[in-house]
Amino acid sequence: MNLKRGDRNNTVKYLQQGLRMLCINPNGTDGIFGAGTETAVKKFQSKNGLSATGVVNDVTWNSMKKQIIPIQNALIKAGYSIGTADGVAGDKTYSSVLDFQKKNGLTADGMVGTKTMQLLKEAGNKPVVLQIGSKGTEVKKVQERLIALGYSCGTTGADGDFGKGTYNAVVAFQKKNGLSLDGKVGPKTREVLFSNSAIKNDTVTILKLGSKGDEVKKVQQRLIELGYSCGNAGADGDFGQGTYNAVVAFQERNGLSTDGIVGENTRTKLFSNTAIKNVESPVLKKGMSGDSVKRMQQRLIELGYSCGRAGADGSFGSGTYAAVYEFQRCNGLDMDGVAGEKTLNVLYSTSAIKYTPDTTTSNVSPEPLINNSGDLIDYAIHVILNGEGNYTAINETDPISIGILQWYEERAHDLLVAMYTRDAKAVENALGKDSKLVSEIKADRSVFVGRYLTVNEKTVVKILLGSELGHTIQDETARADVSGYIDYGRKCNIKDEHALIYYADLYNQSPKQTKKIVESISGEITLEKIHAAAMNNSVMNQYSTRRNNAYDAAKNYSSSNTGTSGSSGTTDNSSLERFVNVALGEFGYKEKGENITKYGEWYGDNGEPWCAMFVSWCANQAGILITKSNPNGLVPRYEGVSAGMAAYIEKERFQYKKDYTPKYGDIMFLKSNGASHTAIVVGYDKNTNKVYTIEGNFSDKVSKVWRSADNCEITGYGTNGGTSNGYILKDAVAAKGSTV
């Protein structure tokens, strides 16, 4: 726990609500840790003998929780449904305090002073009469007991809210048991209701396969609540095979006859307080594993959400966290990356929304480019990938079109054949040894013409494309294809490299239209001419955004994109220039959620701090990342900053700042209680002693930053062979502690 001024999140809100409950005013409960909250924290710390830093660490947080738990226990005893007393002043706890104060003639300010606490304790000691309008755990217990006895509480079931349905159930019970018919659960009604002599409703409906309606829905909701999945449809009121399986599982776990029928005994146990939950947790989160995680991953992949390279492996890692987060975003749920009851119910329902990209972020592929040298080809691949898919991309509407270059029909067949030739066992494991797809891979490539993938086939193909084999073959095929595009362009007498890059992107999109476009141009084929001809083409002008993006990228080939140059020249070598240009091209990219980025998705650890993964991603894009297939690369692959620095030290390419002048393309390592941040050096200005960098995870985005070369947080630099001072970034912002 480390909450401090400037933080903005729900935890800050719960902190503020907790402070108010403890009669310390933070001047708002808006989730923003401002001056008022800082002052209130200091006051709490001083009052409780803690160091008054204004920063909430574990000691301060636990001290607050210890004082809030008695208040929560009093609320629960008074009939409020707030869940368990965990010491966190969440919205249910805080709103219950306000509600209690309002109902008892107190000032509804959320501050639990002596008077509020006294009345809370008194309320907890009184026998509660439940009636229309009552809410809480006691209401829910009554509803569960009524339902178990065969008295319907309406469509909402046991929801803890005493409404008209519960009133009617109470009246029916009172009538059946010879009690006064007032619709209230007073001492007498309660005594009979929970006794062994309570008379059941003899009109209980037997539910089984084929049954439909509200009673089925209530049973499904209760099963799901206890952790028993009713299948993809969820609680839809239709007793199908999924519900049957859930009932059998419940009966087996609870020692009942496993007939899959909800009769009197099953219903009574199901809605009782002693019902045994499914051993699998209904809340799935990072670090968990098992069949329930695997089923969730399979469903996510089926809906188009990538769980990372591992696919549906039953282990809830960073890739699965990112997939859950994206699912929650697309389906309008709270985005926390945790698959709780609400998320799982929507996930397995027929109304679950398939993956749709977040159009508010960059459209650059979240996957790496190709680990090979060759400046022109690498840059052309970079441009093409900006307009195409990622490793696991599958076109949802056209015949089979897959992968980073969206290989189409026969070319898709060629890609899968290449994978099968390289590792037949891996392909058969992913697609199924006896599957139709594997048999087609062994057949002529024409079988993929007009071939559409089924939903299940899309799922397994995504897994294959996202595997290490899938990545490797796509990388190799993309390089060969784009090299061929460049050769075709040269045969068309295109000499301008900018035009060749544009031609390659155009050719990958449509060879047929590219030929028409080139034939329509007279004289020398320049970038401006081929772009104008493409925009005049009746087919390609429908993709004006992609055409304009490709034009801009091709135009900027080999330029710095950065402004004025330093005094020692502007270029070191093509590899470093590619590296820096790729990084600068990401300027302004913002994370989608807490540490949710395309760099983390590529690295396979989304949801973790990403400054180092950004450096690795850029190096991979530029073809200089050290990998098994590229052992002579320049930049080590690292996620932890300490590990990156150690790699440079091991290779004897690390320079401490004291006796070193940073060079273009170096990797800066910074510390704050140890190595903690990393950045790519773009330039050094010896006149001002400023170092200019492009870096990820600076203010949650990719930023241009400057620091004094003497900044106390800089440890040193990993060197990559740069010799020049590089470029001055005029639009860079100052980092903390940077003054000159």
N, C-alpha and C positions, 0 to 999 in steps of 0.2 A: 504494500500500500504506500503510495507516494502522491498525495493530492496537494497541489500548491496553486498559488495565485496564477491565473491565466488559463487553468484547466476548464474544460466545458464538457460535461457528460452527466449521465443519470446518477453516477456515484456521488458527484458533487451535490446534486439535488437532494439525495438521501442524507448526505452530511448536513445540509442546511435544515432539512426537516427535523433531523435528530437534535440539532442545536436548539431549534425553537421548542421542541418537546421538553428539553432540559432547561428551558427558560433563559436561553441566550439568543438574542436576536441577530441573525446574520444579514438583516436588511434585504430579504428576498429569498425565494426558493425557486430560482429560475435555472439552476444547474450551471451557473457561471460563477467561478471562484474569483470574486472581486475583492475590493478593499474591505467591504463590510464583513464578508465571510472570513477573511484573514484575521480581522480584529476579533471576531467572535471565537475563532479557533484558539487564538492566543488567550482569550479570557477563560475558555474552558480548560486549557492546559495549565494556566496559572492556578485556577480554582482546584485542580486535581493534583497539584504537585508535580506537574510535568514541565519540561523545558518549553518555554513560550516562544516557539519558532514560527508559529503560524502555518507550518507545514504538517499535514496529517500523515503520520507514519503508522505502522502497525500498532504501536503502543497506544497512541492517541485514539485510533479507531476502535481498538478492543476495549479501551476504557469507556468510550461512549456506548458501545454495544452492551456492556455489563450493566449500565445504568438504564438503558432502554428496555431490556428484557422484562423487568418487573412491571413496567407500564403495559407492555404487550400481553403479559399474562393476565393482568387485571382486565384488559379489554376483552380477551378471550372468555374470561370467566363471566364478564358482563353480557356475553352473547354476540360479540362481534367476530365475524369470520375474516381473519387476517392471515391465516396459515399458521406456521409454527413461529414461536417466539425466538427469533434469531438475532435480535438486537439491531437489525437494520431498519431504519425508519423509512420504509418504502411507502408507496402511494396509499396502499390499503390501510396501513397502520396510521399514517398521518390523517387521512380523511376520516377514519373512525374516531380519532380524537376530536376533530372538528365537529363531527356529527353528535358525539356524546355531549360535548359542551353546549351545542345549540339546543339539544333536547332537554337539557337539565338547567336551562336558564343562565348559563355561564357565558362569558365573552368567548366567542369562537375564534381564538387566536392561535390554537395549536400548542400553547404552552401549558404543560402539565405541572401546575403548581400544587400547593398543599390542598386547596379546595377541590380541584379536579380529581386529584388522586384519592381523596377521602370519599367523594361521591362514587368514583369508580369501584372502590372496594366494597362500599355499601351495596351497589347494584349487583355485584358479583355474589353477594350473600343472600339476596332475595330470591324466592322461588319465582321464576319467570313464567308469565302467562303468554303463550305464543298465539298470535292472531294475525289477521290481514295486515301487512306492512312490516311484520317482524322479519329480520334477516339474521343470518349467521349459522354457525355450526350446529346449534341446538335445533334450528329449523330443519337443517339438512338431515340430522339424525331421525327426526320425526317423519320426514318425507320417505327416507329409506325404509323405515319400519312399516309405514303405511303401504308402500309399494310391495314390500316383501309379503304383506298380508293380503295382497291382491287389490288394494285400493289405489286407483290411478290418481296421480297428482297433476295431470294435464300433460301437455306436450313438452314442457320444460323439465319434467322429472324432478329429481332431487337436486335442485340448484341452490338451496339455502335461502330462497326468497318465498315468503308466505303470501302467495297470490290466490286468485280465484280458484285455480285448480286444486291447490292444497286445502282451501276452505271446503270445497265440495267433498274432498276425500275424508276430511275430519268429520263432517256431518254424516257421511255414509257410514263411517266407522262407529260414530256415537249411536246412530240409529240401530245398527246391527248388534251393538253391545249393550243396549238399554240405558244409554247415558243421556243427559240433558243435551238437546240439539242446539248448541250455540256456535258451533264452528270454531271454538277456541280450545287450545290445548292447555287446560289448567291442571292442577294437581291430580284430580280424579281421573280425567281423560288420560293423562300421562301414565298414571299408575296401571290402568287397564291395558293401555296400548303396549307397554313393555312387559306385560305379564305373560306367563305361559297359557293363561286361560283366555287370551284375546281371541275373539271369534273372527275367522278369516272371511274374506269375501268369496262366496262360493261360485262367483261368475268369472273366475280367473281364466284368461285366454291361454291356451297352449300354443306356443310359437315354435315353428319348425320350418324346414326348407319350403320356400314358396310363400310364406306368410309376408304380409306387407302392412305398413301403417305406422302410427305414432308409437304403439307399444313396442314394435320391433326396433324403432329408432332409439327409444329409451334404453332398451337392452344393449344395443350396439354402443351407445354413448357410455354406458356403465362399463362394458367390456374394455373399450378403448382407455377409459379412465384407469382401469386396473392393469393396463399394459398388454391387453390381448388384441392384436390387430385383426380387424374385420375385412382386410383386403384393401385393394386400391380404391374402392367406392366409399370406404369409411362408413359413417352413420347416415345412410341414405334411406332407411325405412324399408329396405328390401332384404329379406332373409335369404341370401344366396350362399354359395359355397364358402366364401370368405368368412361370413358370420357363423356358418356351421362349424368351420374349423376352429374359430375362436371359442365357441361354446364347448366343443369337445375338449380343447386345451384347458379351459376354465374348470370343467367338470373333473378332469384328470388331476389337476393341481389341488382341487378341493375335496377329493375323495368321494365324488358322486358317480353315479352310473353314467358312463360315457356314450350317451345315445344321440347327442347333438340336438336334443329337444329341450326347450325352456319350459319345463313344467313347474309344479308347485315347489318341489325341493330345490331345483336349480335357481328359480327366481328368488326364493327366500334367502339362499346363501349369497347369491349375486349382490343383492341390495343390503346385505348385513354388514356390520362393522368388522366382522371376522373373516370376510372374504379374502382369500389369499391372492395377492397380486402375482402377476407373471414375474418370473425370475429375471427377465430382461427388463432393464430400466426403461421407462417411458420417456426419459430425458437422455438424449445422446449428445455427447460433446467431445471435444478434442482430448485425445489420450485413451478413449475407450476402444474396445474391440469386441468382435463376436458376430453372430449371425444377424442380429438386429441391425448392426452397423452395415453389414454387407447388403442386406435387403434394402436399406435406405440408399446406399450407394448405387445399387442397380436401378432403383426407381429414379434417382437423380439423373443418372446417365441416360436412362430411357427418355427423360424429358429434355435432354440436351445440355445438362449441366456437367462439366468436366470435373472429375474428382482427382485429377492429376495423373501422372504416369502410372501409378500403381493400380488405378481403376478401382473395381469393386473387390478389394482385398480383405474387407472386414476390419480394417484398422482406420480409426478416425484420426487422420493426420491433417496437415495444413491444406492439402488439396481438397479434402472433404469439407473442411471448415469453410474454404472459399466457395465451394459449390453450394453449401447450405446458405451462406450469406447471400449469394446471388439469387438463389431460389426465393429467399425471404424478400429481397428487393423486388423481384419481378411479380411477386404475389401480394405485395402491400403489407407484409408482416414486419414486426420489429426486427431489425437487422443486428443480431448478436452472434451469428454463427453457431448457435446452440439449437439442436433439434428437440424442442420441448413438445408438449402435448398439442398445442395449437399448430405448430409447424408441421408435425407429423400427420395430423388429421388432414390438413390441406394437401400435403404431399401425396397422400394415398387416396385422395378424393378424385372424382372424375372432373372436377373443375380446376385442378392444378394447372397453372399457366406454364407453358414451355419456356425455355430460355430465350430471352431477347436481349441483345447486346445493349449496354448502357451507352446511348448515343451522346451523352454529355462528356465523354472522355475521348481521348485520342483514338483514331481508327487504326493505328499501327498495330500490326500483329503482336500479340503478347508472347509469341514464341520466338526463339532465337533464329538468326539467319545462319549462314553456312560457314563452317570452320575451314575456310580455304583462303589462300591469298589470291591476288588478281584484282586490282583496284576497280577496273571498269565493270567486270562481271559481278563482283560483290555489290557494287553500288546499284547496278541494274536489278539484282535480286532484292536489295533493300527497297527499291521503288515499287517493284511488283508486289511484294508482300504487304505493302501499305494498302493495296487495293484488293488483295485476295484474302484467304482464310488463315487459320492457324493449323497446327499439327492435327488436331482432332476435328477440324471443320468438315461438315457434310451438308451439301445443299439440300434444303428441305422440300423444294418444289420440283426440281429438274431431275432427269435421269442421273444416275450415279455421277457425282462430282465431289471429289474428296481432297483433303490435305491442304498444305500451305500454298500450292499453286492451283488448287481446285482442278486436279486432273480429271478429265471428263471422258466418260464411256470407255472407249478402247484404251486411252492413256491411263485411266484408272485401273484397267485390267493389267496393263504393263507394270504399273507400280506394285500391285499385289503379287504379280508373278515374281518381281524382283525380290520381294520380301520372302516369298515361299522358296525361291532358289537359295537365298542366303540362310534361312532357318525354317525349314518346313515344319518342324515340331512346334516351334513357337506360334506359327500361323495356325496350325491345327488346334492347338490348345486354346487360342483366342476365339477362333471362328467355329470350332467343332470339327473333329476329324471327318465325320460323315455328313457334314452340312452341304447344302446346295452350293454355297459360296466356294467352298474348297474344291468341289467337283468342277465348278465353272472356271476356277483359276487354272485347272489342268486342261481346260478346253481351249478352243480358238478364241482370240480376243474379241471377235465379233459378237460373242454371247452377251457382252455388256452394252451393245447398242440398244438404246431404248429401255435399258434395265433400271428399274426403280428398286431401292432397298426397302424392305419391310421395317417396321418399328424395331423388332428384335435384332434384325441384321444391322441396323444403324448402331444399336447399342454395342454389339461385339466388334464392329468395324472401328468404332471410336476407341475402344480399348486397344485394339491392335495399332491404330495410327498413333496413339499416345504412348506406346511402349518404346523402349530404347531401340528396338529393331525398327519400329515405325519412324522414329526420329532420324536414325542413321540413313535409311534408304531414301526418305524424303529429301534429306540434305544432299545426298549424292545425286539423286535424280534432278533436283532443282538446279544444281550447278551445271549438270550436263545439258539440261534443256535450255537454260538461259545462255550458256555458251553457244549453243546451236542457234538461238535467236539472233545473237550478235553476228554470227557468221552469215546467216541469211541476210541480215541488214547490209553487211559489207558487200555481199554479192549483188545487192540492189544499188551498189555504188554510193552507199551512205558513208561519208568519211568523217563527218562531224560526230564526235563522241557523245555530245549532248543529245543529238538526234538519234543515235544508236540506242541510248538508254530509253528514250521515249518509245522508239520502235519496238524494243524488247517487251515493254509493258503492254503495248498495243497488240503485239503478236500473241502474247500469252492470253489475252482476252478474246481475240478472234483472228486467227490466221487468214481466213477468207476476206474479212473486211480490210485487214492490213494490206493485203495485196492490192485491193481496189484503191485504197488511199494512196499508196506509193505510186501506182500507175497514173494517178491523176495529177501528180506533181511534175512540173516541167523545170528543167535546169537542176542546179545543185540542190540536194535535199538538206535543208537546215531544220533546226528545231522549230523555228517559227512556222516554216512552211508545212511540216508534217502535222503540227498541232492544229493549224488552221484547216488543213484538209480533213483531219479527223473530226473537227467540230462541224464541218460541212457535210460529213457522211451521215446519211439518214439513220443508220443503226448506232454508230458510236456516239453521236451527239446526244443520245438518250442517257449517256453516262458522263455528263458534263463535269460533275464534281470530280470523278476519278481522273478524267482527262486533264482538268486544270491542276489537280494535285500532282500528277505525273509530270506535267509541263514545268511546274515550279521546282520540283525536285531535280529534274534533269538539268534545268537552267543553272541550278546552284552547284552542280557537280564540280568538284575540285576547288570551289571557293570556300572561304573561311566562315562565312555566315556570322561574323563576329564583330565587325567594326574595324578600328585602326590597329595597325600592327605594332609590335614592340620594336626596340632598336636593333635587335640581333637577327632580324629576318623573320619570315612567316611560315616556312615549311621545314620539317625535319625529314620525314619520309612518308611514303603513301600510307603505310600501315597505321602510323600514329595519327596522321591527318584524318584517315577514315574513322579511327577510334574517337577522336575529339569531335568530329562532325556528327557522328551518330549521337553522341551524348548531347551536343547542343541542339540537335533536332528534337530532343525530348523535352526541351525547356517548356515549363508551364504545366507538364503532366501532373495531375493531382490524384492522390489515392482515393479509391471509391468508398472505403470505410476505414476503420482503424487498421493500418498496415496492409490494406487490400490493394494490390497492384498487379500489373501484367508482369513485372519483373519477378515478383514472388511466385506467380503462377508458373512462369517459365522455370524458375529455380526449383520449384516443388516444395516451397515452404511459405505459402501465402499466409498472411496474418502476423508475420514476424517483422521486426525492424528491417528496412530494406535498402539502406544506403550502400552496403557492400554488394547486395544482389544487383543493384543498378549498375555498379561498376562492372561486375561480371557479365551482365547482359549486354552492355555496350561493347565490351571486349569481344564477346561472341559474335555480335552483329558485324564487327569489323574484321573478324577472322583472326584475332590475335589471342584468344583465350587458350590457356594451356589445358588440353584434354587428351584422352587416350588417342584420339585420331589426329590430334594436332599437338604433339609433345614439344614442338619447338616454338610454341606460342610465347607471347611476352607476359601476359597478365594471368596470375593464378586465379582459379575459380574459388571464391570464398564467400561465406555468408557472415561469419563472425569477423569483426575488424581485427581482433587479436590474431586470428588465424592467418589473415591476409598479410599482416605485418611480419609474422613469423616466417611465412613463405618467402618473402623478399629477403629477410635476414639470412635464411638458409641458402638462398641462391647468391648471397653476397652482393645484393643489389639494393641494399637499404642504406640511406644516408640520414643521419641525424641533422636537425635543422641548423645547429650551431655553426657548422663549417661547410654549409652547402647552399648553393643558389638553385632554387627550383627551376626545372626545365619543362618545356611543352610536352604533355603526355605523361608526366609523372603522376603517381598516386600519392595523395596527401593522407597521412594518418594523424588523427587528433586524439586527445585523451581528456578525460574528466574522471578522475579516480580510476585510471587505466584506459586502454584503447577503447574508443567509443564511437568514432565517426570516421568516415573516409570520403574522399572527393577526388575528382580528376582535374589536374592542373591544366589550365588553358593558357595562362601567361604570367609573366612576372615583370613589373615595372621597377627598374632599379632607381629611377628618379624619386619615386614615392615609397619604395620598399613595400609595395602591395603585391600579394599573390592573388590571381584571379582563378576561380574554379567553377566547374559545373558539377552539381552534386544532387543526389537523391535524398529524400526524407529530410529536407531542410524546410521547416514550416509545412510539413506534410505534402510537399511537392518537389518537382525537379526545379532547382533554382540556380541562378548565376550569382556568385558570392565573391566578395573580396575580404581578405584579412591582411593585417600587417604580418610581414614575414617573421616578426618577433612575437607574434601572438603566443601567449603562454600555453594554449591548449594544443598547439602543433607539436607533435613528437618528431616527425621526420617524413621522408619521402621514399616510396618504392620507385626505382628508376627504370625506365623502359627504353633508354637509348636516345632520348631527345637531346638536341644540342642547342636549340634556339630559345629565346625568351618567350616566344609565342605571341599572344594577342592580349590587348587590353579590352576588357568588356565594359563598355560605357554604361550599360544598364544593370550592372551588378549591384547587389545590396550588401551592406556591411554586416559581417557576422558579429556576434557578441564578443566584446573585448577588443574589437579592431579599431584602433585609433592611430593616426599618423601625424 
